[in-house]
Amino acid sequence: MNWDEALLLAVEEAELFRGATSPNPPVGAVALDASGELLAVAAHHRAGELHAERMLFADLERQGLLHRVHTVVVTLEPCRHFGRTPPCTDAIFAAGVKRVIFGLRDPHAPASGGEQVLRDAGLEVLCLEDFPQGEALQAVRRQLGPFMKRVLRGRPWVTVKRALTEGGSMLPPPGLKTFTSLQSLRLAHLLRRRADAILTGSGTILADQPEFTVRHLQDHVRGPRQLIIADRSGRVSQQASHYLEQARQRGFEVVITTDWRSEMARLSERGVMEILVEAGPSLSADVLAHEDWDEHWVIQKTAGEEDQVTCIYRESLKS
């Protein structure tokens, strides 16, 4: 197995827990033997629990394979500090690893520097940022984008999701709340599961009273999501007090704001990494016109059984 294949496996494993690890990044790791044979795959599951490398070594030990590990491929630079868990560099030393390959350097100052610690100990270390970009590294950049943006810019990652009818309207046909396929609904709820916060508008609340819960797949065990309602005229507080109480009972922390842009910076201070915009045409267009969105999903209903799904990432992600 080559490095790109191993890195993509690590990304796929980490994606299963995206949203559960916040405010930590989702990180995946793969163990290979000296011949490049795959031994194990692991990921960080939840903040405060073992990091991906320690999960990997625990799995190898359970299988009786720890003695065969030669190379560890991990999406993010192994940490070198004592936080809620011990340094991953120590675990790498204890496991007898000879080579470490990782995708991106950690921008978080207390955790960064693991690369040099490993080199100083005589391990072969490769950071794939130093090599030409490929599919695997781009997948890592996209997955770790929310963490990188929060650490480097103090802003949350903003994902806009829009569902369109065959005619291009975001408004569902009369009598319906949704019109997309089951596969598209699962995608929408997967995006919702990733999010620490959901941004919507007063019009959506008053028209549909959406639950904003994760269905069609199992949700993560995590703290409460924040429901941010952009409401310039105060209509929600006046007309939907019962809805707000129900949202709180569903576990949401409800914030009503007249200025969603200012709220973005405050959300990052609360540890929010990902915001999902699930709103009507006006607010969705307003967010897309603003320079701070990062990911834009469009689910277009077609005449066939499958919807047309596209995703656009901002070019700034590559920098």
N, C-alpha and C positions, 0 to 999 in steps of 0.2 A: 504494500500500500504506500502510495507516495504522499508527500506532505499536504498537497491540496485536498486529496481525498480524505485524509485524516482530519484536516481542519474543517471540512464541510460536515463530517460526522459530528465533530464537536459542536458546531453551530446548530445542527439539527437537534442534538440532545439539549443544549441550552435553551432552545426556543420553546421546549415543552414547559419550561419554568419561567418564561418571560412574564413579568408582572408580579410573580411571587417573591422575587428576590429584592425588590425595591426597598430601600434606596441603594442597595448594592446592585452591581451590574449582573446580567445573566451571563454566566461563564461556563463553557464546556471544555472537557479535556479528554484526550485519547492516549492510551498506552500501546506502544509497539515494542516488539522484541528486536533483537539485533538484525534479523533478516527482514524487518518491516512488516511482520505478521501482526494483525490486530489482536490485542489481548483484552482490552476493556474500554468502555466509554462511560463517562460520568459527567455530572453537572452540579453546579451549586443550586440547591433546592429552595432555600429561603434565608433571608437575612438572619444572622445569628447562628446559623447552622454551618456545617463543614463546607469549606470552599471546594471547588471542583477537583483540585489536585488531591486533597485529602479524601474526598469521596472516592476518587479513582483508586488510590492506594488501598483503601479499606475494602473495596470490591476485589482487587487483585489478591489481597491477603485471604479473603473468604474463599476464593477459588483456588488458592494454593499456587498462584502464578506470580507473586511479587518478585521472586528471585529471577524471573525472566525479563523484567522490564528493562529496556535500554533507552528508549526515546519517549518523551512526553510531548505531545502537541496540544497546546492550550490556546484559547482565543485571546486571552489577555495576559499581560506580563504577570508572572507569579509575584505575590505580595511578599514583602520582607519585614512587616511590622506586626506587633501584637495589637490586635483590635479586639473584637468579640471572640475571635479565634486566633490561634498561634500562626506564625509566618508559614506560608506555603513553601518558602525556600528551605526551611528546616525539614519539612516532610520530604522534599525532593532529595535532600542529602541522605536522610535516613533510609529511603527506598533504594538507594544505590543507582539512581538514574545517571546515565552518561551524557545524554544530549537533551536539550530543551528547545523546542521550536514554538514560538508564540506569535500571534497575529499583530496585536497593537500594544504599544507601550502605555502604561497606566499613567494618566495625567494627574491623578490624585496624589499630592505630594507625600502624605504619610505612608502610602502603600507603595509608591514607585521606588525604583532602584534595585528591584530584584534581579534584573538582568545583570548588573555589575556584580552583585553578590555571588551569583552563580558562576560568572566568568572568573572571579577571583578565587573560587574554590576549585577551578580547573575543569569545569564542565564545558562542553561545546554548546554554545548558545546562538540561535539564529532568530532575529526579529524580522518577520516577513514584510514589515514596513520598508525595510531597506532593499527590497527586491521589486522587480516590475509587478504591477498590480495584476491580479487574476480574479477569477470568479470567486474563489474561496475568501480571499482577503476582502473583496467588496461585500460579501455576505457578512463578514465579521464587522466591517464598518457600519453596515446598516443595523445590525443587531445591537451593537454597542453605541450607536449614535446618540440615544437618549442619555446615557451615562456621560459620554464625552461632552455633550452640549451643556448638561447641568454643571459639570465640574469646570469646564473652560469658559462658559459664557454666563453661568448663573441663570439659565433659562430652561424650561421644560421642552421636551420634544412634542411637536404638534402634528397630529395625524388628523386629516380631514377625510371623512367617509361620506360619499354621496351615492344614493341609489336613484336611478333615472328610469322612467317608463320608456317604452319604445319611441314615444314622441319627444323624449328629452326632458320631461317635466319631473321635478322632485315630488310633486303632489300625487299621492296615491289615488287610484280610481275611487269614486264614491262608495262608501260603505266598507272600504278596506284600510287597514293600517300598514300593510306591507304587500308587496307585489313581486318580490324576487323569489328565486328558486331556493330550495332547502339548502343546497350547497352554498349559495350566496349568503343565506342567513347564518350558516355556520361560520363563514368567514367574518361576517359583521360581528358576531359574538366573540370570535377569537380576538379581533381587534379590541373589543370592549374588555375582554379579560386581561389584556396587556396593560390597560390604562389605569393609572392612579387617580385620574380625574376625568370627568366628562363635562364638556362645555355644550350647552344648548341655549335656545332662546325662549323668550316668553311665549311667542306664537306657537312653538311646538308643544310647550307645556299645556297651554289653554286648549289647543285643538285636539291633541291626542292623549294627553296625560300618560306618557310612556313610563314603563317601569324601570328601564335602563339596567335591569338585572342580566346576568349571564345565563343564557339558556342554550340549548342545542349542543352543549358540551359542558363538562364539569368545570366549575370555577375553582380558582386557587383558594387555599386557606390563607387569609391575609387580613390586614387591617381594613378599616372602612375606606371606600372610595369617596371622593368629593364630587358633588354635583354642583357645577357652576352654572347659574342661570343668568344670562344677560337680559336685564329687564330695565330699560331706560325709564319707563313710565310708571313702574310700581304696580303693574296689573296683576302679577302673580300673587304677591302678598295680599292684595285686596280680594282676588277672585278664586284663589286656589289654595287656601290655607289647609284644607283637608288633604289635598294632594301632597303638600309639603310635609305634613305630619306622617303620612304613609311612607314617603321617601325616607324619612328619618328612621321609621320602624324597619324599613328594608336594609338599614345599615349605612345609609349615605350621610355624609356631612354636607349639609346644604349651604351654599353660599350664593346670595343674590347680589348682583353687582350691576352698576350702571356703566361700567367701563371694563370690558373684558381684557383689554390690552394691559392695563395696570395690574389686573389680577394675575396675569401670567408670571410676573416677577415675584409676586408674593407666594405663589404656589411653589416655586423652586425653593424658597426659603423653608417651606414645610416638608421638603424632601420629595416633592412630586417630580417624577422623571418623564412620564408620558401623559399627554392629554389627548383624548379622542373628541373630536368635534362631531356631534350628532345633532344637526340643527336643520332649520329650513333654508330655503334659497337665499334669503337676505343675509343672515349671519354667516352662512357658509361662504358666500361670495365676499363678504367683508373680511373674513379670515384669510381667504386666498389672495385678496388684494394686499394684505399686510405682508411684510417681508419675512415674518418669523415662522411660517409654516415649514414643515419638513417632509411630509409624506401625504400623498393625495390618492385615495382609492376611489375609483368610479365603477359602480356596478350598474351596467346598462341592460335592461330587460330586452330580450330579442323575441322573435316569433318562434324560435326553437325552444327546446327543453333547457338548454344551458344559457345562462346570462353571459354577456361579455364583460370581463373584469380586467381593468388596467390599473397600474400603480405608477405614480410619478414621484421620484425622489428629487429634492433640490440638489443642484450641482454643488452647493456649498458643503454637502456631506463629504465630498472627496478631499476637502482641504484639511 
